[in-house]
Amino acid sequence: MGADDGLLAGAAGTRRRAGLGDWVKVLRLHQWAKNGLIFLPIALGGALFSGSAWVNCILGFLGLGLVASGSYVLNDLVDVEHDRRHWSKKNRGFASGLLPLAAGRVLAPALMVAGFGVAALAGLPLLLLLLVAYLLTTASYSLWIKRTPILDAVTLAGLFTLRLAIGVVCAAVLWSPWLLVFSMFVFSSLSFAKRSIELGRMAEAGLERMPGRGYVAADAPMILMLGVSLATAATLVLVMYLIQDAFRHEFYRWPGALWTLPVVIALWTGRIWLLCGRGELHDDPVLFAVKDKVSLLLGAVGALGLVTAVFGLPGV
């Protein structure tokens, strides 16, 4: 069966046609949760009551989401042969043969154009430039960076940090170097966690080299060391951000509540690496966090701390 016939042979020898749900799945809408970082500068920059900041951030969120979905489709098309040999990625729409490659080649640019169109409604030239930077970086990642050890994880962290930068531009708040450095550290750690679990799966399959990547089995200890070290550094940088930057803002009514943030980050990244070492972590930490009850609870605690810092305690 060819990859372009839009059909997939099932385990029982039956065939089925791709439905709407299959096309929605290839867009990876759950990954749009990452774009929630765009709204963080609204809270941290004191723009919670700015209507224009919210409107621009929503437009930035939708625009980046569409561009990102287009880049995911492009990535799947470029990496289709490697995905077919991956333990879980072989079930993706294009790799499995369920979705036609020809349609994907039309869908990817269409999504990107739509994303830029939505973002343009905000009237922020810098926002469009950041989307171009995002698109060029993801394209470079798909074509060659993903095959370069260490650089691939750092690039993914850079894409997360770019989301924060988009939020800063849309909310029109001050830039914080501490916050951007924290973002690079924590998301580099999470990227290495993903590579660590993939190396574990690779070892279980008896492979010496990761298909489509530059990692080999012997890299596992170093990846673990880098990931844990960066998680620790991220917590320390977040503390420095609070002391050197956040506590100085007058819009916080009770800034002491912000101390919940480094505690939450330390507990959550510690949990991620604990489960990673046990081989119990999903190969996508972001998707894992969205479904994990403990992660959601920690996220709620952090959000409560942030809200309390902004609005203060009742009656105080």
Secondary structure as GFF3:
##gff-version 3
##sequence-region A 1 316
A	DSSP	beta_strand	7	9	.	.	.	ID=ss1
A	DSSP	beta_strand	15	17	.	.	.	ID=ss2
A	DSSP	alpha_helix	20	26	.	.	.	ID=ss3
A	DSSP	three_ten_helix	29	39	.	.	.	ID=ss4
A	DSSP	alpha_helix	40	44	.	.	.	ID=ss5
A	DSSP	alpha_helix	51	78	.	.	.	ID=ss6
A	DSSP	alpha_helix	80	83	.	.	.	ID=ss7
A	DSSP	three_ten_helix	89	91	.	.	.	ID=ss8
A	DSSP	alpha_helix	93	96	.	.	.	ID=ss9
A	DSSP	alpha_helix	101	120	.	.	.	ID=ss10
A	DSSP	alpha_helix	125	143	.	.	.	ID=ss11
A	DSSP	three_ten_helix	145	147	.	.	.	ID=ss12
A	DSSP	alpha_helix	151	171	.	.	.	ID=ss13
A	DSSP	alpha_helix	177	204	.	.	.	ID=ss14
A	DSSP	three_ten_helix	217	219	.	.	.	ID=ss15
A	DSSP	alpha_helix	220	244	.	.	.	ID=ss16
A	DSSP	three_ten_helix	246	248	.	.	.	ID=ss17
A	DSSP	three_ten_helix	255	259	.	.	.	ID=ss18
A	DSSP	alpha_helix	260	278	.	.	.	ID=ss19
A	DSSP	alpha_helix	285	291	.	.	.	ID=ss20
A	DSSP	alpha_helix	293	311	.	.	.	ID=ss21
###
